[in-house]
Amino acid sequence: MDVKISVAAGHLGVSTETVRRRLRTGTLSGKREKTAQGFRWVVTIPDTPPTNTPPPGEGSDDGMLVGQMQARIDSLEAQLTTRAGEIDQLHRLLAQTALNAAPARPWWRFWG
């Protein structure tokens, strides 16, 4: 059965980007058709019933992937907090350096 990318994505239970990626790698077969606006992909999918994908975390590796992503987010948040503290400390040091480097008399009294 030849269908558009969006229909193939719904039928296979994946995103449209996954269908495009599978077309590029050759995992799915398809062809480009000429239209008035340009070209569009038509995907050839097997005549099988649509895939009922389980919700994330049930019966697939999605749960493990979600856990890995959450651990990565936590790690990045910790790094961001550390960087924010370092930036605050640098601002304080710059302000202190500017005060120490200030001239003893105002600039307009340079010649006087």
C-alpha positions, 0 to 999 in steps of 0.5 A, a space after each residue: 500500500 502506497 501512502 503519504 509520510 504522515 499516514 505511514 507514520 500513524 500506521 507504523 506508530 512512529 513520528 514523521 521524522 522517523 519515517 523520513 529517516 527510515 526512507 533515507 537509510 533504506 529501512 522503508 521503501 518509497 518513491 518521490 512523486 512529482 506534484 504541482 508544488 514540487 515533489 512528495 514522498 509516497 511510502 510503501 508499507 506492508 498490508 499489516 494491521 496498524 501497530 498499537 504502540 504501548 505508552 512510554 514506560 510500558 512494555 518497551 525500552 521507552 521507560 529506560 529512555 525516559 529515565 536516561 533523559 531525566 538523569 541527563 536533565 538533572 545533570 544539566 540542571 546541576 551544571 547550570 546551577 554551578 555555572 550561575 554561582 561561578 558567574 555571580 562570583 566573577 561579577 563580584 570579583 570584577 566589581 571589586 577590581 574596578 573599585 581598586 583600580 579607580 583613580 584617586 581623583 576625578 578625571 576632570 581634575 587631571 590638568 588642575 
